[in-house]
Amino acid sequence: MVVLSKIYTRTGDGGDTALGDGSRRVKHDLRVTAYGTVDELNSTLGLARLYVEDDDFDEALSRIQNDLFDLGADLCRPDMERDAEADYPPLRMADAQVERLETEIDAMNEALEPLRSFILPGGTPLAAHLHLCRTVARRAERLSVELAGVEDVNAAAVKYLNRLSDWFFVAARVANDDGRDDVLWVPGANR
């Protein structure tokens, strides 16, 4: 259990921060940037939830927010080969979390007409916020893939981010009255 009795520690005043294994990195380190972007995504999702009216949909977003905290915990702990030596089992993303997103995407997508044009981010306030979540998820994915090029990263974490941006895209269409209020791109409309 986490107990936070004091929020500031002053340990990062010199420009570095502790990772999940206790090692320290500069705050602009790629690993810190990757899990920091996941935290940004979680906050962005919190804003989107202000516009949700359906309890089941809000439960799905709540599950994703919890998953994103798991994902941040996964990314903040380097050197997966040393997981067995840890004092407690490190929290790692699992393929089952990716599979749940896929199942939910398929279920949401059943009610939607196939796209015949690209869509612009917008429509209802909820859809617009979900599109913002989608783009932040893509940035977090790009950073995680970049990190995986130089350090160990749990493959399920990267897959989760990839699937999650798809989830947000489909969910934004659902929030736009099952796609009926999608804002369609008109190529060259303003030439």
C-alpha angles and dihedrals in degrees: 000000000000118000116189110185096154122035101195120056103170088222091116097050091104093059101264134100139199122256124213092270093052096255117129131234135177111266092245092055113130093242092052090046091051097052091038089058089051087054089050089052090051090053091047089052089051088059092049090054089063087074099047117113100171116084095209092051091048090051090054091051090047090054089051092050089053090047089052090056088050089049092051089051090050094049094046092060113073129192103047089190089072095053091105090059094055121113088238132017107278115237110250130176114252133215088240089069090054091047091052090055091050091051091049092047091052092049093049093044093056092075094048129092113235114266117256094179138024112265130226120231108262143060114121120020090251093051092048091052092047089053088053089051088051093055094046089049089053091051091049088050093051091050092047091050090049089050091049087058091064106023140024113282126175106255090216089060092057092044090050092055092047092051093041094061088052089049091054091048093053092041090053089055090050089050087053091067093279091311097310091111095042113134106235124216113237106201112229093357094146103042 
